[in-house]
Amino acid sequence: MFTRLALCSRLPPRSWQSNGGGVPIRAFSQAKFSLPRPHGKSFAHRGELKQAKRIVVKLGSAVVTRGDECGLALGRLASIVEQVAMLQNQGREMMIVTSGAVAFGRQRLRHEILLSQSVRQALHSGQNQLKEMSVPVLEARACAAAGQSGLMALYEAMFTQYSICTAQILVTNLDFHDEQKRRNLNSTLQELMRMNIIPIINTNDAVVPPPVPSSDLQGVNVISIKDNDSLAARLAVEMKVDLLVALSDVQGLYDSPPGTDDAKLIDMFYPGDQQSITYGTKSRVGIGGMEAKVKAALWALQGGTSVVIANGTDPKVTGHVITDIVEGKKVGTFFSEVKPAGPTVEQQTEMARHAGRALSSLLPEQRGEIICCLAELLTEKKDEILSANKRDMELATASGRFSQALIDRLSLSTAKLNSLAIGLRQLSVSSRDSVGRVLRRTRVANNLELEQITVPIGVLLVIFESRPDCLPQVSALAIASGNALLLKGGKEAANTNKILHQLTQEALSIHGVSDAVQLVSTREEVEDLCRLDKMVDLIIPRGSSQLVREIQKAAKGIPVLGHSEGVCHVYIDQEASTDKAIDIVRDSKCDYPAACNAMETLLIHKDLLRTPLFDQIVDMLRAENVKIHAGPRFASYLTFSPSEVKSLRTEYGDLECCVEVVDSMEEAVDHIHKYGSSHTDVIVTENEETAEQFLQQVDSACVFWNSSSRFADGYRFGLGAEVGISTARIHARGPVGLEGLLTTKWILRGEGHTVADFSEQGNMKYLHENIPVPQGSFM
């Protein structure tokens, strides 16, 4: 203990910097947040919490204590201490308001009483056999007195592991009523934080008087310290704290008591919404409850401190709940004085699901009418669409943050809109044979028939970057298949997406289902959207390989349909036609290099090296300003080669490609399987047998012979549109159109049949006779 105190006394003030002789405890140049903001106004959005410099973490009794209410939850405390230490070492000023002294003291006193009783019994009975012993009810103030020193020693030991010192401060309500004491408390806390010491504050439960009823939560300047919720709120305002994180044993604030059937977690709480909340009972421990937490949170918010109430007991999130909150992630309930401009994403999803069910019940002709109406609007409103797109293009170019490939994807034109309209009209026809189509009909037994029919998947979440033309395509497919749709587009296409969504809702409104397609315009992070596992049935990412990988990693409870990369190959066989090879390579690489179906690697049969065909292909690529990277084997053939490729798995997405040499068609197949992404691969040859072997052996979603890789597209395949290209090996694969957005359900029609009728003692037997299904048969 003396060593630790000596270490604390040597800690430098916050302004201290090492001049080379030693390592500073923390340098502000490494801080990951903005400069301190003027206090007095809380943060309006979660994303701004990253700027929080001074933070109070309030630990409720249910967080600190074990489930048996006797002793401390050491594992939870250790993870909380680690997170607080991490934030402190980023340059933030951390304070902890903690419960737990009473529980810790109760554990110690019960142990002492039981030990004492066992000794007395042993003396009286002459043996060590323990009989049933009753423990008297322990007074809370005595427990607090016995537990406070042990609780503080535990915190001190834990924080020492991170080279951080702590200091204990005990207060009562009366300390805040005396102006001199308040100033002293403020001065003490300021000095401790200046010296890089974390203050750990608790109510002095050994001597705390009853709260004063008349002064409870009556304004900015007065709050009765009834519990640690009100204490944390009072300290937050007194110390001009940016963020108060209140950890409890529930996920946050619910619109009705947690555990009830219809209870919904409130992501963002506005003070004006107080009347819509129904509170439940208090937690198993502690003297507060959710109502006390909300009152304290609103009081702190009124004083300029942002507040988040979250779960500090869930083992799945405990280890990162505090850091997640500070990073702006969607955890717990965020209190904001800024009323949300529109519905939350959860509300949007509910609206979409409800309207989606109405959409799926429409007649196929009615869904087709909606799609045709959208196609007409794309043509009629093209000037407004292109004007919005021009604004997005100008902003994206001026920002300097986007690659040329991404800006190319962002661009719309009259030709693109016309193609979109044509595809949508094509889709409107095919959509009439989608929902409710009978796939199979079986007579299970006499008067017992079974049908398998197509039905919508449910709620789709499509996250897309740049390409605004994705919005009407995906919307039309969702409409055709009767699915509800939640869309999240990139900020760079905000203006274009907004008008395209408005047109989509206008088309949907002709049959009263405008809410079936929702555009998320709030500041939702992709990771937060991927947590809607109880509301979303399928996620479809449209964008860079990085975006797809992020979504696949984040969506732990929701299936993801998509491809992580588009590493597409074109193999030129030794029996290839010169004209076909040049045209196919040019189109595959140069038609639209930003597309996922563009060629990234050109494989050349070794016999073609130093032939006119090879020279003409290379000359064509150079004339098209394509930068060539040499594969390892190709580079070995050259004295002066292009820059050697860093990886054979690269998706360039631009006028760049890799050239590599192979000995045979079989070696080309092996290369594709090793370095490809199972997207689209092409062979150019005049040998039909070689081509057929390639088509059968290459295990990709799309495999072509003597045609450009750019044909891998839903519109070009006659699907009308696509939600993307899937390289998955279950469900849909390749360009995913209408069929890929349908699933099935089974319908059984009987006359009082029971399984017992078909047992050994029953009087019926299974027939399982297939009944022919007429073409175009619907339920």
C-alpha positions in Angstrom: 0.0 0.0 0.0 2.8 2.4 0.9 4.6 1.7 -2.4 1.4 2.5 -4.3 0.8 5.7 -2.4 4.4 6.7 -3.2 3.8 6.0 -6.8 0.7 8.2 -6.8 2.5 11.0 -5.2 5.1 11.1 -8.1 2.5 11.2 -10.8 3.0 14.3 -13.1 0.3 16.8 -13.8 -1.7 16.5 -17.0 0.3 19.2 -18.8 3.6 17.3 -18.2 5.3 16.0 -21.3 8.4 13.8 -21.6 11.5 15.5 -23.0 13.2 12.2 -23.8 14.1 11.1 -20.4 11.0 9.1 -19.7 7.6 8.0 -21.0 4.7 10.2 -20.1 1.6 8.6 -18.6 -0.4 10.1 -21.4 0.2 12.6 -24.2 -2.7 14.7 -25.4 -1.4 14.6 -28.9 -2.6 11.0 -29.0 -6.1 11.8 -27.9 -8.8 10.5 -30.3 -11.4 13.3 -29.9 -11.8 16.9 -30.6 -10.8 19.8 -28.4 -13.1 20.4 -25.4 -16.4 22.0 -26.5 -18.1 24.8 -24.5 -20.3 23.2 -21.8 -23.9 24.0 -21.5 -25.4 22.1 -24.5 -25.6 18.3 -24.7 -24.7 16.3 -27.8 -27.6 16.0 -30.3 -26.5 12.7 -31.9 -24.8 9.6 -30.8 -22.0 10.1 -33.3 -20.9 13.2 -31.4 -20.2 11.2 -28.2 -16.7 10.5 -29.7 -15.9 14.1 -28.7 -16.7 13.6 -25.0 -13.7 14.6 -22.9 -15.0 14.4 -19.4 -17.1 11.3 -18.6 -18.8 9.9 -15.5 -19.5 6.2 -15.4 -22.2 5.3 -12.9 -22.3 1.7 -11.7 -25.6 0.5 -10.2 -25.9 -2.0 -7.5 -27.1 -4.7 -9.9 -23.9 -4.2 -12.0 -21.4 -4.3 -9.1 -23.0 -7.1 -7.0 -23.3 -10.8 -7.7 -26.6 -12.4 -8.4 -26.9 -13.6 -4.8 -26.6 -10.0 -3.6 -23.7 -11.0 -1.3 -20.4 -10.0 -2.7 -19.1 -8.3 -5.8 -19.2 -9.4 -9.5 -15.4 -9.4 -10.0 -15.5 -10.3 -13.7 -17.8 -7.5 -14.6 -15.8 -5.0 -12.5 -12.6 -6.1 -14.2 -13.9 -5.5 -17.7 -15.4 -2.1 -16.6 -12.1 -1.0 -15.1 -10.3 -2.0 -18.3 -12.6 0.1 -20.4 -12.4 3.1 -18.1 -8.6 2.8 -18.1 -8.5 2.6 -21.9 -10.5 5.8 -22.2 -8.4 7.5 -19.5 -5.3 6.7 -21.4 -6.8 8.2 -24.6 -6.7 11.5 -22.8 -10.2 11.7 -21.4 -11.1 12.6 -17.8 -12.9 9.7 -16.2 -14.9 9.6 -13.0 -16.7 6.7 -11.4 -19.8 6.8 -9.3 -20.1 3.3 -7.7 -22.4 1.3 -5.6 -21.4 -2.0 -3.9 -20.2 -1.0 -0.4 -23.3 -2.4 1.2 -23.2 -5.7 -0.7 -19.5 -6.1 -0.1 -19.9 -5.3 3.6 -22.8 -7.7 3.9 -20.7 -10.5 2.6 -17.9 -9.7 5.0 -20.2 -9.3 8.0 -22.1 -12.5 7.3 -18.9 -14.4 7.0 -17.7 -13.0 10.4 -21.0 -13.8 12.1 -21.1 -17.4 10.8 -17.5 -17.9 11.8 -18.1 -16.5 15.3 -21.3 -18.7 15.7 -19.5 -21.8 14.6 -16.7 -21.2 17.1 -19.2 -20.7 19.9 -21.1 -23.8 18.9 -17.9 -25.8 18.8 -17.0 -24.7 22.3 -20.4 -25.5 23.7 -20.9 -28.8 22.0 -17.3 -30.0 22.1 -17.3 -30.8 18.4 -16.9 -28.9 15.1 -20.1 -30.1 13.6 -22.1 -27.1 12.4 -25.8 -26.9 13.0 -28.2 -24.6 11.3 -27.3 -21.1 12.1 -29.5 -18.1 11.5 -27.9 -14.8 10.4 -29.5 -11.7 11.9 -30.7 -9.0 9.5 -27.8 -6.7 8.9 -28.3 -3.0 9.0 -27.3 -1.3 5.8 -25.2 1.5 7.3 -23.1 -1.1 9.2 -22.7 -3.1 6.0 -21.6 0.1 4.2 -19.1 0.9 6.9 -17.6 -2.6 6.7 -17.6 -2.8 2.9 -16.4 0.7 1.8 -12.7 0.2 2.5 -12.6 -3.2 0.8 -14.5 -1.9 -2.3 -12.0 0.9 -2.6 -9.0 -1.4 -2.2 -10.4 -3.6 -4.9 -10.7 -0.7 -7.4 -7.2 0.5 -6.5 -5.7 -2.9 -7.1 -7.5 -3.2 -10.5 -6.5 0.2 -11.8 -2.9 -0.2 -10.7 -2.7 -2.9 -13.4 -3.0 -0.1 -15.9 -0.6 2.3 -14.1 -3.6 4.5 -13.0 -4.2 5.7 -9.5 -7.6 6.3 -7.9 -8.9 8.4 -5.1 -12.0 7.8 -2.9 -14.6 10.5 -2.2 -17.6 10.0 0.0 -20.4 12.5 0.0 -23.9 13.0 1.4 -26.8 15.2 0.3 -25.9 17.8 2.9 -22.5 18.3 1.3 -24.2 19.8 -1.7 -26.3 22.1 0.3 -23.3 23.9 1.8 -21.8 26.3 -0.7 -18.3 26.0 0.8 -18.4 22.2 0.7 -19.6 22.2 -2.9 -16.7 24.5 -3.9 -14.2 22.2 -2.0 -15.6 19.1 -3.7 -15.3 20.8 -7.1 -11.7 21.9 -6.4 -10.7 18.4 -5.2 -12.1 16.7 -8.2 -10.5 19.2 -10.6 -7.1 18.7 -8.9 -7.3 14.9 -9.0 -8.2 14.8 -12.7 -5.4 17.3 -13.4 -3.0 14.8 -11.8 -4.4 11.9 -14.0 -6.1 10.3 -11.0 -9.6 8.7 -11.4 -12.0 9.9 -8.6 -14.2 7.1 -7.3 -17.3 8.6 -5.7 -20.0 7.0 -3.5 -22.6 8.2 -1.1 -21.4 7.9 2.5 -24.0 5.2 3.3 -22.6 4.8 6.8 -23.9 8.2 7.9 -26.3 9.2 5.0 -29.5 10.9 6.3 -32.9 10.4 4.7 -33.5 12.4 1.6 -35.3 15.7 1.8 -38.7 15.1 0.0 -39.3 18.7 -0.8 -36.1 19.2 -2.7 -36.1 16.3 -5.1 -35.5 17.1 -8.7 -36.9 20.6 -8.7 -34.7 22.3 -11.3 -31.1 22.8 -12.5 -29.7 24.0 -9.2 -31.4 21.6 -6.8 -31.4 17.8 -6.7 -31.7 15.6 -3.7 -29.0 12.9 -3.4 -31.3 10.0 -2.8 -29.2 7.3 -4.6 -26.2 7.0 -6.9 -28.3 8.0 -10.0 -29.1 11.4 -8.5 -25.5 11.6 -7.2 -24.1 11.0 -10.7 -26.4 13.5 -12.2 -25.5 16.1 -9.6 -21.8 15.6 -10.1 -22.1 15.6 -13.9 -23.7 19.1 -13.8 -21.4 20.4 -11.1 -18.3 19.3 -13.0 -19.5 20.2 -16.5 -19.3 16.6 -17.6 -19.8 15.9 -21.3 -21.2 12.3 -20.9 -22.9 10.3 -18.1 -23.0 6.6 -18.7 -25.4 4.9 -16.3 -25.0 1.2 -16.2 -27.9 -0.9 -15.0 -29.2 -4.5 -15.3 -31.5 -3.7 -18.3 -30.6 -2.8 -21.9 -31.9 0.7 -21.5 -35.3 2.5 -21.3 -38.3 0.6 -22.6 -41.7 2.1 -23.5 -43.3 -0.4 -21.0 -41.8 -2.6 -18.3 -39.1 -4.9 -19.7 -40.2 -8.5 -20.0 -43.7 -7.6 -21.1 -44.7 -8.9 -24.5 -44.9 -5.5 -26.3 -42.0 -3.8 -24.5 -39.7 -2.1 -27.0 -36.2 -0.7 -26.3 -36.1 3.1 -26.8 -33.0 4.0 -28.8 -33.2 7.8 -28.4 -35.3 9.5 -25.7 -36.5 13.0 -26.0 -37.7 14.8 -22.8 -41.1 15.5 -24.4 -41.7 11.7 -24.6 -41.9 11.2 -20.8 -45.7 10.6 -20.8 -45.4 7.6 -23.2 -43.3 5.6 -20.7 -44.8 3.0 -18.2 -42.3 2.1 -15.5 -41.9 -1.4 -14.0 -40.6 -2.5 -10.6 -37.2 -1.6 -9.2 -34.2 -3.8 -9.7 -33.4 -6.7 -7.4 -30.9 -4.5 -5.5 -30.4 -0.8 -4.9 -32.8 1.8 -3.8 -33.4 3.4 -7.2 -35.3 2.2 -10.2 -35.7 3.1 -13.9 -38.0 6.0 -13.0 -35.3 7.5 -10.7 -32.7 6.9 -13.5 -34.8 8.7 -16.1 -35.5 11.7 -13.8 -31.8 11.9 -12.9 -30.8 11.6 -16.6 -33.3 14.3 -17.7 -31.9 16.6 -14.9 -28.4 16.1 -16.1 -29.5 16.6 -19.7 -31.1 19.9 -18.7 -27.7 20.9 -17.2 -25.8 20.2 -20.4 -24.6 16.6 -20.0 -25.5 13.9 -22.4 -26.7 10.6 -20.9 -26.8 7.0 -22.0 -28.5 4.3 -19.9 -27.2 0.8 -20.8 -26.8 -2.7 -19.6 -23.7 -3.4 -17.5 -24.5 -7.0 -16.7 -25.0 -8.7 -20.0 -21.9 -10.9 -20.5 -22.1 -10.5 -24.3 -21.6 -6.7 -24.2 -20.1 -6.0 -20.7 -16.6 -6.1 -22.0 -17.1 -3.2 -24.5 -20.3 -1.5 -23.5 -18.6 1.8 -22.3 -16.2 2.1 -25.2 -19.0 1.3 -27.6 -21.1 4.1 -26.2 -18.2 6.5 -26.4 -17.6 5.4 -30.0 -21.2 6.4 -30.8 -22.5 2.9 -31.3 -26.2 2.1 -30.8 -26.1 0.8 -27.3 -28.7 1.5 -24.6 -30.9 4.6 -24.6 -29.4 7.9 -25.6 -31.0 11.0 -24.1 -31.1 14.0 -26.4 -32.8 17.4 -26.3 -33.1 17.4 -30.1 -36.3 15.7 -31.1 -35.8 13.2 -34.0 -36.9 14.6 -37.3 -38.7 11.4 -38.3 -39.3 7.8 -37.2 -36.4 5.7 -35.8 -35.0 3.0 -38.0 -36.8 0.5 -35.7 -40.1 2.3 -36.4 -39.3 2.4 -40.1 -38.7 -1.4 -40.1 -42.0 -2.0 -38.4 -43.8 0.2 -40.8 -42.2 -1.6 -43.7 -43.1 -5.0 -42.4 -46.7 -4.0 -41.9 -47.0 -2.5 -45.3 -45.0 -5.3 -46.9 -47.6 -7.9 -45.7 -50.3 -5.8 -47.5 -48.1 -5.6 -50.6 -47.7 -9.4 -50.7 -51.4 -9.8 -50.5 -52.0 -7.7 -53.6 -52.8 -9.3 -56.9 -49.8 -9.9 -59.2 -51.3 -7.5 -61.7 -51.5 -4.8 -59.0 -47.8 -5.2 -58.1 -47.0 -5.1 -61.8 -48.9 -1.8 -62.1 -46.8 -0.3 -59.3 -43.6 -1.3 -61.0 -44.8 0.1 -64.4 -45.8 3.4 -62.6 -42.3 3.6 -61.2 -40.8 3.1 -64.7 -43.0 5.9 -66.0 -41.9 8.2 -63.2 -38.2 7.6 -63.9 -38.8 8.9 -67.4 -41.2 11.7 -66.6 -39.0 13.1 -63.7 -35.7 12.5 -65.3 -34.7 16.3 -65.2 -35.3 16.4 -61.4 -33.4 13.2 -60.9 -30.4 14.3 -63.0 -30.4 17.7 -61.2 -30.2 16.0 -57.8 -27.6 13.7 -59.1 -25.5 16.6 -60.4 -25.5 18.1 -56.9 -24.3 14.8 -55.5 -21.5 14.6 -58.1 -20.4 18.2 -57.5 -20.2 17.6 -53.7 -18.4 14.3 -54.1 -15.8 15.7 -56.5 -15.3 18.8 -54.3 -14.8 16.8 -51.1 -11.8 15.0 -52.6 -12.6 11.9 -50.5 -13.9 9.7 -53.2 -12.0 7.7 -55.9 -12.8 8.2 -59.5 -14.3 4.7 -59.6 -16.8 5.6 -56.9 -17.7 8.9 -58.6 -18.3 6.9 -61.8 -20.7 4.6 -60.0 -22.5 7.7 -58.6 -23.2 9.2 -62.0 -26.6 8.9 -63.6 -27.5 9.8 -67.2 -30.6 9.8 -69.5 -29.4 6.6 -71.0 -29.1 4.9 -67.6 -32.6 6.0 -66.6 -34.0 4.8 -69.9 -32.3 1.4 -69.3 -33.7 1.3 -65.8 -37.3 2.0 -67.1 -37.0 -0.7 -69.7 -35.8 -3.2 -67.1 -38.6 -2.4 -64.7 -41.2 -2.8 -67.4 -39.7 -6.2 -68.2 -39.8 -7.1 -64.5 -43.5 -6.0 -64.2 -44.4 -8.8 -66.6 -42.4 -11.5 -65.0 -43.6 -10.5 -61.5 -47.0 -11.9 -62.3 -45.7 -15.4 -61.9 -44.0 -14.9 -58.5 -45.8 -14.9 -55.2 -48.1 -17.7 -54.5 -46.9 -19.9 -57.3 -47.5 -23.6 -56.6 -44.2 -25.5 -56.9 -45.3 -29.0 -55.7 -48.6 -30.7 -54.9 -48.7 -34.1 -53.2 -51.5 -36.3 -52.0 -50.2 -37.5 -48.6 -53.2 -39.7 -48.0 -56.9 -39.9 -48.9 -58.4 -36.4 -48.5 -55.0 -35.0 -47.3 -53.2 -32.8 -49.8 -50.0 -30.8 -49.4 -48.8 -27.8 -51.5 -45.5 -26.0 -51.6 -45.9 -22.4 -52.7 -43.6 -19.4 -53.1 -43.8 -16.6 -50.6 -41.8 -13.4 -49.8 -38.8 -13.6 -47.5 -40.1 -10.8 -45.3 -38.0 -7.7 -44.6 -35.0 -7.0 -46.8 -32.2 -4.7 -45.7 -30.2 -3.4 -48.7 -27.1 -1.4 -47.9 -25.5 0.2 -51.0 -22.7 2.6 -51.8 -22.7 5.2 -54.5 -24.9 3.6 -57.2 -28.3 5.4 -56.9 -29.7 3.3 -59.8 -29.6 0.5 -57.3 -32.6 2.1 -55.4 -35.3 1.7 -58.1 -33.9 -1.7 -59.2 -34.0 -3.2 -55.7 -37.3 -1.5 -54.9 -38.9 -3.0 -58.0 -37.7 -6.4 -57.2 -39.0 -6.1 -53.6 -42.4 -5.0 -54.9 -42.5 -7.8 -57.5 -41.7 -10.4 -54.8 -43.9 -8.9 -52.1 -41.1 -8.1 -49.7 -40.8 -5.1 -47.4 -37.6 -3.2 -48.0 -35.3 -1.1 -45.8 -32.7 0.9 -47.9 -29.5 2.5 -46.6 -27.6 4.5 -49.2 -24.3 6.3 -49.0 -24.2 9.9 -48.0 -22.5 10.7 -51.3 -25.8 9.9 -53.1 -28.2 11.5 -50.6 -29.9 13.9 -52.9 -30.4 11.4 -55.7 -31.6 8.7 -53.3 -34.1 11.0 -51.7 -35.9 11.8 -55.0 -35.8 8.2 -56.2 -37.3 7.1 -53.0 -40.0 9.7 -53.2 -40.9 8.4 -56.7 -40.9 4.8 -55.4 -43.3 5.7 -52.6 -45.5 7.7 -55.1 -45.8 4.5 -57.2 -46.5 2.4 -54.2 -49.3 4.8 -53.1 -51.5 3.8 -56.1 -52.4 0.7 -54.1 -52.0 2.2 -50.6 -48.7 0.5 -49.6 -46.2 3.4 -49.7 -44.6 2.5 -46.4 -43.4 -0.9 -47.8 -40.1 0.7 -49.0 -38.3 2.8 -46.4 -35.1 4.9 -46.9 -33.0 5.2 -43.8 -31.9 8.9 -43.6 -30.9 9.0 -39.9 -27.3 8.7 -38.8 -27.4 4.9 -38.5 -24.1 3.1 -38.7 -23.9 -0.1 -40.7 -23.0 -2.1 -37.6 -26.1 -0.8 -35.8 -28.4 -1.8 -38.7 -26.9 -5.3 -38.7 -28.2 -5.7 -35.1 -31.9 -5.6 -36.2 -31.9 -9.4 -36.1 -35.4 -9.6 -34.7 -36.8 -7.4 -37.5 -34.8 -8.0 -40.7 -34.8 -11.3 -42.5 -32.0 -10.9 -45.1 -29.2 -8.3 -45.7 -28.0 -7.6 -49.2 -24.9 -5.5 -49.5 -24.2 -3.6 -52.7 -20.8 -1.9 -52.7 -17.1 -2.4 -52.2 -15.6 -5.7 -51.0 -14.7 -3.9 -47.7 -18.4 -2.9 -47.2 -19.5 -6.5 -47.8 -16.9 -7.9 -45.4 -17.9 -5.4 -42.7 -21.5 -6.4 -43.1 -20.8 -10.2 -43.1 -18.8 -9.7 -39.9 -21.4 -7.5 -38.2 -24.5 -9.5 -39.2 -24.1 -12.3 -36.7 -27.8 -13.1 -36.5 -29.0 -12.2 -40.0 -28.2 -14.0 -43.3 -26.2 -12.0 -45.8 -26.6 -12.5 -49.5 -23.7 -11.1 -51.6 -20.1 -11.5 -52.7 -17.1 -10.1 -50.9 -15.1 -9.4 -54.1 -15.3 -9.5 -57.9 -11.9 -11.0 -58.9 -13.0 -12.1 -62.4 -10.7 -13.9 -64.9 -10.5 -14.1 -68.7 -8.5 -17.1 -69.9 -7.1 -16.9 -73.5 -6.6 -20.4 -74.8 -4.0 -21.3 -77.4 -6.9 -22.0 -79.8 -8.5 -18.6 -79.3 -9.7 -16.4 -82.2 -7.7 -13.1 -82.3 -10.6 -10.9 -83.0 -12.8 -12.5 -80.3 -10.0 -12.4 -77.8 -9.3 -8.7 -78.3 -13.0 -7.6 -78.2 -13.8 -9.7 -75.2 -10.8 -8.5 -73.2 -11.5 -4.9 -74.1 -15.1 -5.1 -73.1 -14.5 -7.1 -69.9 -11.9 -4.6 -68.7 -12.7 -1.3 -70.2 -16.5 -1.1 -70.7 -17.1 -0.3 -67.0 -14.0 -1.1 -64.9 -15.7 -0.1 -61.6 -18.2 -2.9 -61.9 -17.9 -6.1 -59.9 -18.1 -8.1 -63.1 -15.1 -6.4 -64.8 -12.0 -8.5 -65.6 -9.3 -8.2 -63.0 -6.9 -10.9 -64.2 -6.0 -11.9 -67.7 -4.7 -15.5 -68.0 -2.7 -16.3 -71.2 -1.7 -19.7 -72.4 2.1 -19.9 -72.5 2.1 -20.8 -76.2 0.6 -17.4 -77.0 3.6 -15.4 -75.6 5.5 -13.5 -78.3 2.7 -14.1 -80.8 0.8 -11.4 -82.7 -2.3 -12.2 -80.7 -0.6 -11.5 -77.4 1.1 -8.3 -78.8 -2.2 -7.0 -80.1 -4.0 -7.6 -76.7 -1.2 -5.8 -74.8 -1.2 -2.9 -77.4 -5.0 -2.6 -77.0 -4.8 -2.5 -73.2 -2.2 0.2 -73.4 -4.2 2.2 -75.9 -7.1 2.0 -73.5 -4.9 3.4 -70.7 -5.0 0.2 -68.7 -2.2 -0.2 -66.2 -0.8 -3.8 -66.5 0.6 -5.6 -63.5 2.7 -8.7 -64.1 2.0 -12.0 -62.3 5.0 -13.8 -60.9 5.3 -16.2 -63.9 4.7 -13.6 -66.5 7.4 -11.4 -65.0 9.9 -14.2 -65.2 9.5 -14.2 -69.0 10.3 -10.5 -69.3 13.6 -8.6 -69.1 11.8 -5.3 -68.5 8.4 -6.1 -67.1 5.5 -4.0 -65.8 5.3 -3.6 -62.0 5.0 -7.0 -60.4 1.6 -7.7 -58.9 1.4 -7.5 -55.1 -1.4 -10.0 -54.9 -3.2 -12.3 -57.4 -6.4 -11.8 -55.5 -6.7 -8.0 -56.2 -10.0 -6.4 -57.3 -8.8 -3.2 -58.9 -12.1 -1.6 -59.8 -10.3 0.7 -62.2 -8.3 0.7 -65.5 -5.8 -1.8 -64.0 -5.4 -5.6 -64.4 -3.0 -8.4 -63.8 -1.6 -10.6 -66.6 -0.4 -14.1 -65.8 0.8 -17.1 -67.8 -0.5 -20.7 -67.5 0.5 -23.9 -69.2 -3.0 -25.3 -69.9 -6.7 -24.9 -69.4 -6.5 -27.2 -66.4 -3.9 -24.9 -64.8 -6.1 -21.9 -65.6 -8.9 -23.6 -63.7 -6.6 -24.3 -60.8 -5.5 -20.6 -60.8 -9.1 -19.4 -60.8 -10.0 -21.7 -57.9 -7.0 -20.5 -55.9 -7.1 -16.8 -56.5 -10.6 -16.1 -57.8 -13.8 -15.1 -55.8 -16.3 -17.4 -57.5 -17.9 -14.4 -59.3 -17.5 -14.6 -63.1 -14.8 -16.3 -65.2 -14.4 -16.6 -69.0 -12.7 -18.8 -71.5 -11.9 -17.7 -75.0 -11.3 -20.6 -77.4 -12.4 -22.2 -80.6 -12.1 -25.7 -79.2 -15.5 -26.8 -78.1 -14.2 -29.7 -76.0 -11.8 -27.4 -74.1 -14.6 -24.9 -73.6 -17.0 -27.5 -72.2 -14.4 -28.8 -69.8 -13.8 -25.3 -68.6 -17.5 -24.6 -68.2 -18.0 -27.7 -66.1 -14.9 -27.5 -64.0 -14.8 -23.9 -62.9 -16.8 -23.5 -59.7 -18.0 -19.9 -60.0 -21.5 -18.4 -60.0 -21.1 -17.4 -63.7 -18.9 -19.2 -66.3 -18.8 -18.0 -69.9 -17.4 -19.1 -73.2 -16.4 -16.6 -75.8 -18.3 -13.7 -74.2 -17.5 -10.8 -72.0 -17.6 -11.1 -68.2 -19.8 -7.9 -68.3 -22.8 -10.1 -69.2 -23.0 -11.2 -65.5 -26.0 -8.9 -64.8 -29.6 -9.4 -63.9 -30.9 -7.1 -66.7 -28.7 -8.8 -69.4 -29.9 -12.2 -68.1 -33.5 -11.2 -68.6 -34.3 -10.9 -64.9 -35.4 -7.2 -65.4 -33.2 -6.1 -62.5 -31.0 -7.6 -59.8 -30.4 -7.0 -56.1 -26.8 -8.0 -56.6 -24.6 -11.0 -57.5 -24.2 -13.8 -55.0 -21.3 -16.1 -54.7 -22.9 -18.0 -51.9 -23.4 -21.8 -52.2 -26.9 -21.9 -50.7 -30.0 -20.1 -51.8 -29.6 -17.8 -54.8 -26.3 -17.7 -56.8 -25.1 -15.4 -59.6 -27.3 -12.4 -60.5 -30.1 -12.4 -58.0 -33.5 -11.4 -59.4 -37.1 -12.0 -58.5 -36.7 -15.8 -57.8 -33.8 -15.1 -55.4 -36.1 -13.0 -53.2 -38.7 -15.7 -52.7 -38.8 -18.6 -50.2 -41.5 -21.3 -49.8 -44.1 -22.4 -47.3 -46.1 -25.6 -47.0 -49.9 -25.8 -46.9 -51.7 -28.9 -45.8 -55.4 -29.4 -46.3 -57.1 -32.2 -44.5 -60.4 -33.3 -42.9 -59.5 -33.9 -39.2 -56.5 -36.1 -39.9 -54.2 -36.9 -37.0 -50.7 -38.5 -36.9 -52.2 -41.3 -34.7 -54.3 -42.4 -37.7 -51.1 -43.4 -39.4 -49.5 -45.3 -36.6 -49.2 -49.1 -36.5 -52.5 -49.2 -34.7 -54.1 -46.6 -36.9 -56.4 -47.2 -39.9 -54.7 -45.0 -42.5 -51.6 -45.3 -44.6 -49.4 -42.7 -46.4 -49.7 -42.5 -50.1 -47.3 -39.7 -51.1 -48.6 -39.4 -54.7 -47.4 -36.4 -56.7 -50.2 -34.5 -58.3 -49.3 -32.7 -61.5 -49.1 -28.9 -61.2 -50.5 -27.0 -64.2 -48.1 -24.4 -65.6 -48.8 -21.0 -64.1 -50.8 -22.6 -61.2 -51.3 -20.2 -58.3 -52.8 -20.8 -54.9 
